[in-house]
Amino acid sequence: MAFWRRNTLVERERHVKANARDYNDKFSYTDNHIKTSKYNILTFLPLNLFEQLQRVANAYFIVLLILQLIPAISSLSWFTTIVPLLLVLLITAVKDATDDYFRHKNDKQVNNRQSQVLIRGSLQNEKWMNVRVGDIIKLENNQFVAADILLLCSSEPNGLCYIETAELDGETNLKVRQALTVTSDLGDVSKLVDFDGEVVCEPPNNKLDKFIGTLCWRDSKYPLDNDRMLLRGCVLRNTECCFGMVIFAGLQTKLMQNCGITKFKRTSIDKLMNTLVLWIFAFLICMGVILAIGNTIWESRIGRRFQVFLPWTEFQSSAVFSGFLTFWSYIINLNTVVPISLYVSVEVLRLGHSYFINWDKRMYHGPTNTAAVARTTTLNEELGQVQFIFSDKTGTLTQNIMVFSKCSINGQTYGDIYDEFDQKMENTEGTACVDFSFNPLCDRRFKFYDSSLVDAVKLEDPAMQEFFRLLALCHTVMPEEKTEGHLVYQAQSPDEAALVTAARNFGFVFRARTPETITLCEMGQAVAYQLLAILDFNNVRKRMSVIVRNPQGQIKLYSKGADTVIFDRLDPSSEDLMYTTSEHLSEFGGEGLRTLALAYKDLDEKEFEVWMEKLQFAGTVIENREDRLAVLYEEIEQGLKGATAIEDKLQEGVPETITCLNLADIKIWVLTGDKLETAMNIGYSCNMLRDDMNEVFVMSGHTLLEVQQQLRSAKEHILGLSRVGSAGDVEKSDMFADSVFEETIIAEYALVINGHSLAHALEPQLEHVLLDLACLCKTVICCRVTPMQKAQVVELVKRHKRAVTLAIGDGANDVSMIKTAHIGVGISGQEGMQAALASDYSFAQFRYLRRLLLVHGRWSYFRMCHFLCYFFYKNFAFTLVHFWYGFFCGFSAQTVYDQWFITLFNIVYTSLPVLAMGLFDQDVNDHISLRHPSLYRPGQQNLLFNKRQFFLCTLQGVCTSFLLFFIPYGAFSVMVREDGSHFSDQQAFSVTIATSLVIVVSVQIGLDTHYWTAVNHFFIWGSLTLYFVILFALQSNGMFGIFPSHFPFVGTARNCLSEKSVWLVILLTTVVCVVPGLVVSFLRIDLFPTPTDKVRHQLQSRKRQRPQEQNLRQSRRTSSRRSAYAFSHQQGYGELITSGKNMRTSRVSTARSAQRTQHSSNWIENVLKRKNEVSCISDESTEAPEKSDRT
Amino acid sequence: MGKVKGKPGPLARRPDNSAFKQQRLPAWSPMLTANTVLPFFYFMALICMLLGVWLLLTVQRTQEVKMDYTKAGECSRCFEKLKNESNAGQSCICTVVLHIEKPLKGDVFFYYGLKNFHQNLRRYMDSRDDGQMVGRKTNLKNPSSYCMPFDRDQNGLPIAPCGAVANSMFNDSFTLYYNKLGSPVKVPLLRRGISWYTDKNVKYRNPKMDNLTLAQVFEGTAKPLFWQKPVYELDPFDQTNNGFINDDLIVWMREAAFPNFKKLYGVLHRGDDPFTKGLPAGTYTIEISYNFPVQHFQGRKELVLTTLTWFGGQNHFLPIAYLVTSSLILLVAIVLTVVWWKFGKTGMNMEE
């Protein structure tokens, strides 16, 4: 996708004028049309041919073809090359055409999306591709943003609008954008028509969180930043409509710029294959030279005297020149040693393997109706060699759909299901859900399986009621009730939505809120609470509280937060309850649930008033306002009573998958944009971090030196413990902490590093230390990392470890890492499709990764390796016969075989059996593959196909060709036909060798096949049959009658194959060629069995007994550590609510104090500022002014 | 990729649950275990052994008599004569004497052999025109360029049959006499039917006669440079054995795979006494019309008389190869058994 090719002039600054197409046309900015396809109908043939011929292999065969047309050296007819070449080109062209067809279809679909554009004073529906820079477009709720636009105004108050940026950065929480005050009242078409502001801004770039520009309108200038921009790929949420002006379109949008140039990924086998093909070229040239020298000697000693019968041609002046010509003739003759159909066969295999991935119903996710898709068809065997997995957390390891699954109320747990014998039952699809029909306002999608909780709620137990009341009151969720009883909650974080939804279903329905009131519907009755204060969440407090006055006039404080934080503040009277609850929380935590403690407190009026006054005073103070507020919040939250616990789910099967992949020696690194706390939590719940680990290193230095210090000391710690006597020698341990040493580390360590430190650690002088340390640790978790850093980490490992890396993620923030890694996997189905589209493989659930790697990857690698070994063997066995024959035919480049045999051998006689093996072979089936993750290791160690294996299989090929030639030679030098007519003619010899060859390679493929399906049988027997059919057909009278000079072998097969002696020769050749290989593989299996052999052996011996299903599910961790309060939402939303700014109906009370309104008018700045803190972490330069701003 | 089928419903994209797509095709997965491999080796050894012994016994019954006549006896005179290039084309007749100690029983085949004659050189093998030899009139007058430089004579007349192969046709002829009690009896040789049926009837045809004589058909063509007679006069006794379908020509045109080869000259006609049971023991005189020059390339010429078995002529290679193979396999099988017995039998290597 080289989209700058047209604009050779580099854009320095962008000038865009609203509603002025003529003006903007001057700059010829890219339009909104997106093109990812390569060809159209007319250009397909020339372009595709051109591309294909650029490949070395194809070019080689073209050169060969040209050589063959020179009569002096042509030792083979032109058709021996052109037929396979055409076939290869054709197959590739068909594949390319299909690929491009799908790209066309996708482009078309995106380009034809509808969008409302203001043209000539009225809104008109336009296709996306016709939107141009400077246009003003209207967006409606839940629509995708068509281009990067500047928000001008929206239907919401204050020019606010909400967007979801899941496609861009993977975050699902809503973000706020605000239009400039000057433009926010343009919310009307008639006003917009006259808008003629000009935007001067930066040229297109790929920085998602940065935008610098100025709007010039009515002779004044207004600065623009990222908070005024809606980027392509975002979805407008919670906003009826908004208007914006297109600044960047099409391929220049930040989204598309972030897609980067798709690098063509090559597998390591590909690279090896290319090297090997070069080696083969070299080998070919060597053989050519040897034979050419042989020819020179022969011609000067014998050939010269044989001129009576065969004079030299006029240009063949000397023996040396003859040798030179012979060299080229032999290059032609022996060309089949470079397998022409290798590349296309490999492509076909990979395509087949990709289809098997697409067809795997065990990687199909029913609930989201998503099947696994192999988007790239060229990387399959690399899946069998993965050593490092880089995983995103949110949406990848976790579902990012929070589900209220268990709770502990007043010392009693709910949520487990028991059968009639009081045994805990696994939650299966068949388990009956609790019936919530008593509650007309319930959310039908909510599922809960323990009916005892509902019964308890119905009993009106006060603790129970308080529990759900708290959930219904203490949050910052905004309700939306479009029609009566149809509630939609807009939450900043999925956790909150889940909790409020749970309360709603259990009869405490959160229905409406104003800045001062919260209306619940408690068991069918409407109850209004007066909202007195929201004590907002922040990272330090790790909790949030609300103070409400209930209809009875009591003031209550409800609080929820991290268990440790809440437990610290509990009233001593509830200590017993705290212990039981604490136990329950451990239990929940152990199951990987995210936990949260709830508490409440009664306040008396006086106490509250005093506090409130202090709060208001604190609110007016500008200096240290936040600190003071925090102190005050702290004050009132002392002495809470009661506690309870909750939820969040990992994706199904994540811990099992991770354990299993770990057993397969795959290192998993988690790279997440989340907070340290959250990330470590997930680490614990998915078994990556464990309490029994020797040490968990947390790197959180802010300067280079600090980070260096931390890394060094951690490393010394590890090395010092494991290597007695050499501790303290930092330099030395730096030098020798190589991979060999890694193996000897028995103790388990984990490394947790945050974004700040990572930025330093990735500096060139520290990256080696980081990498060494990371490789010494069992688990690596990087949190708070930017998308760019994710890619850098992957790049680091890729560069220095020579290992195959796989990145898996679901959001647009993972795209860079997905593209950097050798293999990118996208989780599809949940959020945006950015990651999935950029990935090489996509599926719906993290746990499918296990199957993708251990089954499909392993098989692909296994098949590809065996395929390649056999392929090289076959070609060497086939071709080198010519070499041996050279010594008997005066090095004259006479071929042994019939030309037709040479043409058809690779593409007809032997292609299908090896393809069938490459497609269907399995050493062990998928269950066993999954049950024995250790079987994955040969792939990582590159054992099945490497230079040594290549050497061995070519050696086998050379030996086979030697036997193939010399056994018939021995027999033929004295052979006579039964009827006495003499028989040692070249054609009979040729047919005998050809037949032996076909039989030998067929037997060999039979021995190499581990899994004989009907298809294999069909192809192997079919190929043999086909060989004989074609042999007799090509040597039939009819063919000869039509083209006498092209079918000179007429009748040879009939005369030759009717001889018993010929069959004796073939039998002998076959036995002698096959037995050595058989002996070697038997000895290898018997004496040095590989893990696969062992597993196969066990299976064979246990065939009668049904194998026991080995449970990979590791026992749950019994950890005292619990997930902390892991809110993913931002601080500041409490203010937003109490300010009432985001309330659609302006029922804002006038009773609020002046200070309150004044203080709350700053809310959006606060929200934005805090957000900037997060997004600018990596951007050191902007951090300094930021700080000064705040103070 | 990712073809979405038109299936409606919530599980629309669910892949089919077919054995093929789920890679669960019923299959046979053999494994190389001692139970299968070792018996197989012993079995193979046995089979090869039996075949080898049988072949050896069969071959023992055949007899072969060889004689190198390149410079033997009188023929050295002819050899010397041909050394002088100017004498090429002049015929030279010599006789050699052959002693057969044991009678050759059954059908006796008479071969001529050449050593160090490369019929398998690429340019030599290509230097022929199958189109001409199958009787195509256009090719008769316009030989293929592959025949160069033997496509036309110095007068520009097309040569039939063209090319180096035909040009270098072996042109010695032999007459065999059995010296029965001092009076030589001519040994009757069948000189026809010595080529493959397909060659004689498909691959080589004379041009269409259209009531013309063979000589007329070949009018306008020249004989190959080294030939003494034109192609339509190769067999002076049998008109139907002339032209491209001459048996000797066909035998010669089937190029040998290796520089040392022999080609069938004739078969003993066992019609009359004393040859009804084969060739009796005794002394034979062979009258050779010595024409074919071999001295340029240090070649040798020889005569071979042999009887045949069910798998062809006297061929010691196959039985010996089978016996060697069998003993090797047996040896390997024993070694494997020992190895297996010592190390692999308990399956201890198979423990994980």
Interface residues (C-beta under 8 A of the other chain):
Chain A: S75 D99 F102 I302 G303 R305 F306 Q307 V308 F309 L310 P311 T313 S329 S354 F356 N358 W359 D360 K361 R362 Y364 G366 N369 T370 A371 V373 A374 R375 T377 W859 F888 C889 G890 S892 A893 Q894 T895 F920 Q922 N925 D926 I967 Y969 G970 A971 F972 S973 V974 M975 V976 R977 E978 G980 S981 H982 F983 S984 D985 Q986 Q987 A988 F989 S990 H1010 Y1011 W1012 T1013 A1014 V1015 N1016 N1037 F1040 G1041 P1044 S1045 P1048 V1050 G1051 R1054 N1055 E1059 K1060 S1061 L1064 V1065 L1068 V1071 V1072 V1075 L1078 V1079 S1081 F1082 L1083 I1085 D1086 L1087 F1088 P1089 P1091 D1093 K1094 V1095 R1096 H1097 Q1098 Q1100 S1101
Chain B: M1 G2 P10 L11 A12 R13 R14 P15 D16 N17 K21 Q22 Q23 R24 L25 P26 A27 W28 S29 P30 M31 L32 T33 A34 V37 F41 M44 C48 L51 L55 D107 F109 Y111 N116 H118 Q119 N120 L121 R122 R123 Y124 M125 S127 D129 D130 G131 M133 V134 R136 S144 M148 P149 A164 N167 S168 I194 S195 W196 Y197 T198 D199 V202 K203 V251 R254 E255 A256 A257 F258 P259 N260 F261 K262 K263 L264 V267 P293 H296 F297 Q298 T306 L308 W310 F311 G312 G313 Q314 N315 H316 F317 L318 A321 Y322 T325 I329 V332 L336 V339 W340 F343 G344 G347 N349 M350 E351 E352
